[in-house]
């Protein structure tokens, strides 16, 4: 072989020698064997080697050439090279060129490619290898043609130079960069895993101990301490053997286990009874132990099987449970398709009496399974039978009454004949309740998931050091951006710039203070979007990373609460408007009840409607059916009523035709409120010119009716453009009706002073008092409750109280209209007396602290309509007084029907009053008048702080039944 290669260039030949060594076994498949000292044996071995060398020489002579060997080197996945005794590279394969580049490798030395930080290491190691004159390896970084450095394992083998006799070197460079990186990662992961293992050992739920060979405890985790009743400081003073229960069987199992460990064997599943060290209580464990690699201690896992042992001891109790009907058992004969079953089994299928054994087999069972589950159940059951496996299945069954129930069944083959299952033993349980609970839980989970996904909450992670952040898209949307903002572009400064200037200082101060104190942060504030719109946000954050006591990272959430804030503002506005409505209507009612001059009542109502709606002035128009014209009657300007006869209107035409070209008559045409947005854009007439000169722009026209007849309209004038809310128009309509009522009273007073007119006025005043005044007491109660709820931060409750107040106000207004029109109360039109009283008590006290009780005794008798109306109004007045004055917590009403009459009793536990004192109130007087009109009897019992009892007795002998 040497002769065949002698004519090859030395570097190629030496590289080939070096690279040939790893693959020599394939060329020389025979392993070297020990050669005896016998000369004959040595001669035979040398002869064999000569034949093999001749064979190799012939093979290489046939293929050997420098180009062939170089091509062979180029196929290698590593760098192959040859360096002379002066360390100059004389040969390299293609892999070297591909890595170092043709320009670099044409004239270089190793120092040209070595990383500067590795040159010293390489110089020292290379000197040691050359000095030792044996093969060696060096790990270092080599520069690639593009400047990148990668780690290589350089292997060098000495080769004698045939010409100089000096040592040349050939070798290979193996890329280990990825391996080095993996090793670094692996080292870090090993450290982390080692720490996690310590933590897992300590926190593992399974008791785990290390014991010395003499059974002294070395360490134990928390679960082991808890199981064995040992304190941590007692570990090293505790002998594991001392905890074993002192019974012959237990001690023998323990000795056998330690003997096995002494032989270096593992022990598994040794059942031992242990006496806890703290109280001596017995626990049973499975003892799994194996020697540590060092052989100096054992690693033992103690599986607590106390419950299992106790369960085995409770086998009798379990059998009793089966017999008592908690679980149904069954024994199925597969040969004859019959079965023996407990009654509980048949009850699980809807039968209260036992089904005959011969009538229940596999086919009968499958017929009872729900159609949707039948194929699955049959397939799993027959497979278990065929393969003789345990069977466990949950499915639905249909009872004889067609109701659906869930069943859990388990079974095991316990008799086999000729290799086939012959009998199956099993149990069955009704799990309908559990399945229903699971379904409810699933629905709750779905709802919860939907809620979380719909919450529209943005999250953020703020770097307080570099003033950058990572945020969700929803976070940026809360600030008005539809696409994400780059992380470096959003920090505290950028965030503060988006905050409304009125909130900026407060938010920045609280945020920076929270960061400085390492506290959590929460704030509500306004932000300005890029489109200049204002939005409300709520943000919360917590410090979750610090360095040297300084906050470095804050994690938080942000949510848009603009709609919630708008709802709060709207609620406050509605509450304010409702209070204004109550005050306005109460003021009007007080004027109606106390003002003697009818003209002054009209002036009062005009002042109220003008001031309450914030109008510049107002006017009243009436329709003349004879001429089909509408005429101006009077105006309220500068705080007083100006009649049409005064000089201010001298020489003006005060009439308008009903034609479509005029907007003032629109109310008379439609009967509904009408808004003239800008009178400057309407056809001119004398009064409109006067209004324009006064600076009037918008006019709200409200119809006025009495007894169901449209009599006139009120024009509310405004010096700016106005948009009216529904509540404002409702208030204006109510006050307009009161104005119409006042005008009607004025006319009645002017026409006649006789008793009929006075009676009519008294009736209307009493009705107004009993409807609006009392109804608005309930409104005030609800509004006070709304205010209290708002102060407590309960906007939902506040809104419900405001809605209830609005409902009571509308009902009172409706009753006032019906009173003006002399109609029966709506509550009595829609319900009988008892139902109307019950509804009255509920509506006026809902949401208040007053508890009401309404009792009806006897069979309800038909009463005269006037009596029913009077009793309803009296009850309303009494309840109003209780709410306003009594400070009561309980109010009860009892109505009793007897053969010839009816009686009512009203009780409260309030502060009471002096029945002998003179009362100037209209309510008690009105009640007495109503009762006297029915020839009834009124009794009042009251004392200070002892409550009040009012009793009313009426006899049907004094009235004609309807």
ZIRAQUI-V161547 format. One record per residue. PSI is psi in whole degrees, 0 to 359 (999 if undefined). OMEGA is omega in whole degrees, -180 to 180 (none if undefined). D_FIRST is the distance of its C-alpha to the first C-alpha in whole Angstrom. Layout:
<<PSI;OMEGA;D_FIRST> <PSI;OMEGA;D_FIRST>>
//
This chain:
<<317;179;0> <319;179;4> <322;-178;5> <332;-176;5> <354;-170;6> <328;-176;9> <356;176;11> <154;175;12> <142;-175;15> <312;-178;15> <317;-180;17> <317;-178;15> <320;-177;11> <322;176;13> <319;179;15> <317;178;12> <314;-177;11> <316;-177;15> <341;-178;16> <333;-175;13> <314;-178;14> <337;-177;17> <11;-180;16> <322;-179;13> <331;180;16> <333;178;16> <321;177;12> <81;-174;13> <339;-178;16> <128;178;17> <146;175;19> <136;179;19> <159;178;22> <129;180;24> <129;-179;23> <165;180;26> <354;-179;27> <133;179;27> <323;179;25> <315;-180;25> <321;179;24> <321;180;21> <322;179;20> <320;-179;20> <319;179;17> <323;177;15> <318;180;15> <318;-179;15> <323;178;11> <320;178;10> <319;-180;11> <322;179;10> <321;178;6> <320;179;7> <315;180;9> <320;-179;6> <320;-180;4> <319;-179;8> <315;-178;9> <327;178;8> <326;-179;9> <329;-174;12> <347;-171;12> <128;172;10> <156;178;13> <319;-179;15> <323;179;18> <315;-178;16> <322;177;14> <320;177;18> <322;178;19> <318;180;17> <327;-179;19> <338;180;22> <349;-178;22> <145;-178;22> <5;-178;26> <169;175;26> <126;175;25> <136;-175;22> <165;176;22> <129;180;21> <139;179;23> <183;-176;23> <342;178;25> <14;177;28> <17;176;28> <137;-179;28> <121;179;26> <345;178;23> <143;175;22> <148;180;23> <179;-176;23> <325;180;26> <324;177;28> <315;-178;28> <317;-179;30> <327;-177;32> <308;-173;33> <338;-178;34> <144;-176;35> <323;-177;34> <324;-177;36> <322;-169;36> <353;-178;32> <328;-179;32> <92;-174;33> <171;170;33> <171;-176;32> <322;-176;32> <336;-180;36> <331;-174;37> <350;-175;36> <141;178;37> <137;-177;40> <325;-178;43> <344;-177;44> <357;-175;40> <317;-179;39> <316;178;41> <316;-178;39> <317;-178;36> <314;-180;36> <311;-177;37> <319;-178;34> <324;178;31> <320;179;33> <318;-179;32> <315;-179;29> <324;179;28> <321;-178;30> <339;179;28> <28;175;25> <165;-179;24> <148;179;23> <173;-178;26> <148;178;28> <136;172;32> <124;179;34> <172;-179;36> <133;180;37> <141;-177;36> <133;176;38> <168;-177;37> <333;-179;38> <9;177;42> <349;-178;43> <142;177;42> <139;176;40> <152;-179;38> <137;177;37> <151;170;33> <110;-177;31> <120;179;28> <124;-178;25> <137;-179;23> <129;-180;20> <142;178;20> <121;179;17> <133;176;17> <123;-175;18> <337;-176;16> <319;-174;19> <341;-177;22> <353;179;21> <163;-179;23> <124;167;22> <174;-176;21> <137;174;21> <155;-177;20> <198;-177;21> <153;174;23> <118;180;27> <125;-179;29> <116;180;32> <19;-177;34> <312;179;38> <322;179;39> <319;179;38> <317;179;40> <316;180;43> <321;179;43> <320;179;42> <314;179;45> <318;-178;47> <322;179;46> <317;179;48> <318;179;51> <324;178;51> <319;177;50> <316;-179;53> <316;179;56> <324;179;55> <319;179;55> <318;179;59> <324;179;60> <319;177;59> <318;-179;61> <319;179;64> <320;178;63> <316;-177;63> <321;-174;66> <359;-178;68> <137;-179;66> <344;-180;69> <130;179;68> <134;-176;69> <130;-179;66> <156;169;66> <129;-178;63> <140;171;64> <168;-176;63> <341;177;63> <12;177;66> <6;176;67> <135;-179;69> <134;178;68> <311;176;66> <159;180;66> <144;179;68> <177;-175;68> <320;-179;72> <322;179;72> <318;178;71> <318;-179;74> <318;-179;76> <317;-174;76> <352;179;76> <40;-176;79> <140;171;77> <153;-176;78> <323;-179;75> <351;-179;76> <359;-172;76> <305;-172;72> <347;178;71> <6;-175;74> <130;174;74> <124;-179;72> <322;-178;71> <331;-177;72> <343;-179;76> <345;-178;76> <137;180;76> <141;-174;79> <69;173;80> <149;-177;80> <313;-178;78> <318;-178;76> <315;-179;75> <325;179;74> <316;179;72> <324;180;70> <317;180;70> <316;179;69> <322;-179;66> <316;180;65> <326;177;64> <320;179;63> <318;178;60> <322;179;59> <332;178;59> <1;-180;56> <12;-179;54> <159;174;55> <154;171;57> <141;-176;61> <132;172;62> <27;177;65> <122;-178;67> <122;-178;71> <148;172;73> <126;-176;76> <139;173;77> <119;179;80> <142;-176;80> <328;-174;80> <322;-176;83> <2;177;85> <4;-179;84> <147;-177;84> <136;170;81> <150;180;78> <137;-177;76> <157;164;72> <124;-172;69> <110;179;67> <120;-175;63> <146;173;61> <151;-177;57> <147;172;56> <158;-180;55> <329;180;51> <342;-178;52> <6;-176;54> <345;179;57> <172;179;59> <152;176;60> <120;-170;60> <132;174;63> <130;-179;64> <109;179;68> <117;-178;69> <113;179;73> <23;-178;74> <315;-179;78> <320;180;79> <317;179;77> <315;180;79> <326;178;82> <321;177;82> <322;178;81> <337;-180;84> <20;-178;86> <323;180;85> <319;178;89> <322;178;90> <319;178;87> <321;177;89> <322;179;92> <318;178;91> <315;-177;90> <333;-179;93> <1;171;95> <7;180;94> <327;-179;91> <134;178;88> <137;178;89> <157;-177;87> <151;-179;86> <107;-172;85> <125;175;84> <105;-177;84> <339;-179;82> <314;-176;83> <0;-180;86> <49;174;86> <176;-178;88> <156;169;88> <133;-173;90> <156;173;90> <165;178;92> <325;-179;95> <325;176;93> <310;-177;90> <328;177;93> <328;178;95> <342;178;91> <11;172;92> <12;-179;95> <127;180;97> <344;176;100> <148;-178;100> <141;174;98> <139;-178;96> <145;-177;97> <320;-176;93> <347;-176;93> <7;180;94> <108;176;91> <199;-177;87> <315;-176;84> <319;178;86> <317;178;89> <314;-177;87> <329;178;85> <333;-180;88> <346;180;89> <142;179;86> <141;-175;86> <324;-178;85> <338;-178;82> <351;-169;80> <313;-177;81> <317;-180;78> <315;-178;76> <314;-178;78> <317;-179;78> <313;-178;74> <322;-179;73> <313;-178;75> <326;177;74> <317;179;71> <321;179;71> <315;-176;73> <318;-177;71> <1;179;68> <49;179;70> <160;171;69> <146;-178;72> <133;180;74> <121;-174;75> <145;173;77> <134;-175;79> <171;179;81> <146;174;85> <155;180;88> <119;-180;91> <165;177;94> <333;179;97> <10;178;99> <5;176;96> <152;-175;95> <134;-180;91> <153;178;89> <138;-179;86> <142;169;85> <125;-178;82> <142;177;81> <145;-176;78> <161;177;78> <138;176;76> <125;-179;75> <5;174;77> <129;-179;77> <132;178;75> <125;-180;76> <39;177;74> <3;-179;71> <148;179;73> <132;-179;75> <328;-180;79> <146;-179;80> <134;178;79> <136;-178;81> <179;177;81> <163;179;83> <143;-179;85> <144;174;86> <117;-178;88> <26;-178;86> <314;-179;88> <318;-179;89> <319;180;86> <320;178;84> <321;178;87> <320;178;86> <320;179;83> <318;177;84> <318;179;86> <320;178;84> <318;178;81> <320;178;84> <319;180;85> <319;178;81> <316;179;81> <319;180;84> <317;178;82> <317;178;79> <319;-180;81> <316;180;83> <318;-179;80> <333;-178;79> <359;-174;82> <339;179;83> <52;-180;82> <130;176;81> <145;179;79> <156;-177;76> <151;179;75> <108;-171;73> <125;174;74> <104;-175;72> <343;-179;75> <312;-177;72> <358;180;71> <48;173;74> <175;-178;72> <158;169;72> <133;-172;70> <156;172;73> <163;178;73> <324;-179;75> <326;176;78> <309;-178;78> <327;177;78> <328;177;81> <341;178;83> <11;173;83> <12;-179;84> <133;-179;80> <343;177;79> <152;-176;75> <145;174;73> <136;179;74> <145;-177;70> <315;-177;70> <345;-174;70> <3;-178;73> <113;175;75> <198;-178;76> <316;-177;80> <315;180;81> <322;178;80> <313;-178;82> <325;-179;85> <334;-178;86> <349;-177;86> <143;177;89> <139;-173;92> <332;180;94> <341;-179;97> <350;-167;94> <310;-177;91> <318;-179;92> <313;-176;93> <315;-179;89> <319;-180;87> <314;-178;89> <323;-180;89> <310;-177;85> <326;177;84> <318;179;86> <318;179;85> <319;-179;81> <324;-178;82> <2;-178;84> <38;180;81> <165;173;83> <158;-177;83> <140;177;85> <137;-178;87> <147;171;89> <135;-175;91> <168;177;91> <146;176;92> <154;177;89> <120;179;90> <164;177;87> <332;178;86> <11;178;89> <6;175;91> <151;-177;92> <134;-180;93> <149;178;91> <135;176;91> <153;168;88> <132;-178;88> <144;176;85> <142;179;83> <157;178;81> <142;176;79> <126;179;77> <5;175;74> <134;180;72> <164;175;73> <119;-178;71> <41;177;73> <9;180;76> <133;179;76> <131;178;76> <331;-179;73> <140;176;73> <133;180;76> <137;-177;75> <183;180;78> <162;176;80> <145;-177;82> <139;179;85> <119;-180;87> <26;-178;91> <313;-178;93> <321;178;94> <318;179;95> <320;178;97> <323;179;99> <321;178;100> <317;179;101> <317;179;103> <320;179;104> <317;179;106> <320;179;107> <319;179;109> <320;180;110> <318;180;111> <318;179;113> <319;-180;115> <320;177;116> <320;178;118> <321;178;119> <314;-178;120> <315;-179;122> <318;-179;124> <313;-178;125> <323;178;126> <319;178;128> <317;179;130> <317;-179;131> <320;177;132> <320;179;134> <319;179;136> <324;-176;137> <336;-172;138> <334;-175;140> <128;-178;141> <324;-177;144> <120;-179;145> <323;-179;143> <325;179;142> <329;177;140> <316;179;138> <314;179;137> <319;180;136> <315;-179;134> <323;178;132> <319;178;132> <317;-178;131> <311;-177;128> <325;180;126> <313;-178;126> <321;-177;125> <323;-180;123> <359;179;121> <32;-177;121> <157;175;123> <316;-180;125> <181;-179;128> <165;180;129> <162;180;132> <133;177;133> <147;176;134> <158;-176;136> <137;175;137> <107;-176;140> <334;-178;140> <312;-178;144> <351;-176;142> <37;176;139> <159;172;138> <141;-175;136> <146;174;138> <130;-178;137> <305;178;139> <169;180;138> <157;173;135> <107;-176;133> <140;177;133> <35;174;133> <11;179;133> <163;179;136> <129;176;138> <116;-178;139> <160;-177;141> <344;-179;141> <354;-177;145> <165;-172;144> <335;-178;144> <335;-178;141> <13;-178;141> <135;177;144> <3;-179;144> <148;172;141> <120;-175;140> <23;-179;139> <149;174;138> <137;176;135> <165;-179;135> <10;-176;133> <157;-177;131> <341;-177;127> <347;-179;127> <134;-178;128> <337;180;125> <318;-180;128> <359;-175;129> <325;179;126> <321;-180;126> <331;179;129> <320;-175;128> <335;-175;125> <14;-178;126> <158;176;123> <147;-177;122> <140;-180;121> <126;170;119> <105;-173;120> <318;-177;117> <108;-177;119> <345;178;123> <344;-180;122> <12;179;121> <162;177;124> <140;-176;127> <147;166;130> <174;-170;133> <312;-176;135> <325;180;133> <323;177;130> <320;179;131> <319;-179;132> <318;179;129> <320;178;127> <331;178;129> <354;-180;128> <16;-179;125> <137;179;124> <302;-176;121> <142;177;120> <129;175;123> <121;-178;122> <124;-177;125> <128;-180;125> <150;176;128> <127;-177;130> <156;172;132> <136;-177;134> <36;177;135> <10;-175;133> <130;178;134> <115;-174;132> <332;-176;135> <190;180;133> <150;173;130> <131;175;129> <115;178;127> <123;-173;125> <139;-178;125> <142;-178;122> <10;174;121> <165;177;117> <138;-177;115> <144;169;115> <129;-171;112> <136;174;114> <160;-179;112> <319;-179;113> <324;180;115> <319;179;117> <322;178;118> <319;178;119> <315;179;121> <320;180;123> <318;180;124> <315;180;125> <328;176;127> <319;177;128> <321;177;130> <322;177;131> <317;178;133> <320;178;134> <316;179;136> <319;178;137> <322;179;139> <317;178;140> <322;179;142> <316;180;143> <318;179;145> <319;-179;146> <321;-179;148> <325;-177;149> <320;-174;151> <148;176;152> <16;-176;152> <174;-174;154> <329;-180;152> <318;180;150> <317;179;148> <319;179;148> <317;179;147> <319;179;144> <317;179;143> <319;179;143> <313;-178;141> <319;179;138> <318;180;138> <319;179;137> <319;179;135> <316;179;133> <317;-175;133> <341;-179;132> <291;-174;129> <308;-176;128> <316;-179;129> <323;179;127> <322;-179;124> <343;170;123> <316;176;124> <323;178;121> <314;-179;119> <318;179;119> <315;-179;118> <321;180;115> <322;176;114> <321;177;115> <322;178;112> <317;179;110> <318;180;110> <319;179;109> <321;179;106> <318;179;105> <330;-179;106> <4;179;104> <34;-180;101> <75;-176;101> <328;179;101> <313;179;101> <320;180;104> <319;-179;106> <323;179;106> <321;178;107> <320;179;110> <320;178;111> <319;179;110> <322;178;113> <318;178;115> <319;179;115> <314;179;116> <322;180;119> <316;180;120> <319;179;119> <321;179;121> <320;177;124> <320;179;124> <317;179;125> <325;178;127> <317;178;129> <317;180;129> <326;178;131> <316;179;133> <323;-179;134> <7;178;134> <41;179;136> <159;177;134> <143;179;133> <142;-177;130> <325;-179;127> <326;180;126> <341;173;129> <325;-174;128> <342;-176;125> <166;172;125> <179;-174;128> <313;-177;130> <318;179;127> <320;179;124> <319;178;125> <317;-180;126> <316;179;123> <322;178;121> <312;-178;123> <319;-178;122> <314;-176;118> <321;-175;118> <342;-175;120> <359;-178;118> <133;179;114> <0;179;112> <175;180;115> <356;-178;116> <123;177;119> <129;-177;118> <152;178;121> <127;-178;122> <122;-175;124> <133;176;126> <127;179;128> <139;-180;131> <173;178;133> <129;-176;133> <132;-180;133> <148;173;136> <128;-179;137> <157;174;138> <144;-178;140> <319;180;137> <322;178;139> <314;-179;139> <317;179;135> <316;180;134> <316;-179;137> <322;178;135> <316;-179;131> <322;178;132> <315;179;134> <320;179;131> <319;-180;129> <316;-179;131> <314;-180;131> <323;177;127> <315;179;127> <322;178;129> <315;-179;127> <322;-174;124> <321;-167;126> <329;-166;128> <335;-175;128> <41;-177;124> <159;174;124> <347;-180;121> <136;-178;122> <121;-178;125> <145;179;126> <133;177;128> <126;176;130> <128;-176;132> <128;178;134> <128;174;136> <179;-172;139> <327;-174;142> <20;179;144> <194;-177;142> <148;176;138> <147;178;138> <141;177;135> <127;-180;134> <127;-180;131> <141;169;130> <161;-180;128> <34;-176;127> <200;-173;127> <351;177;130> <182;179;133> <168;-179;136> <111;-177;139> <344;-179;141> <347;-178;145> <149;180;143> <136;-180;144> <129;178;141> <1;-176;141> <153;180;138> <337;-173;138> <307;-178;136> <322;178;139> <318;179;142> <322;178;140> <314;-179;139> <319;180;143> <317;-180;144> <317;-178;141> <320;178;142> <326;179;146> <337;178;146> <7;-179;145> <39;-180;147> <182;-177;145> <134;179;145> <126;177;142> <134;-179;142> <127;175;140> <122;-178;139> <146;176;137> <155;-180;136> <127;177;134> <9;179;131> <10;176;132> <184;-175;131> <143;174;133> <123;174;135> <127;-179;136> <134;179;138> <130;179;139> <128;-180;141> <139;178;143> <130;179;145> <350;176;145> <341;-178;148> <5;-179;149> <160;176;147> <125;-179;146> <142;179;143> <999;none;141>>
//
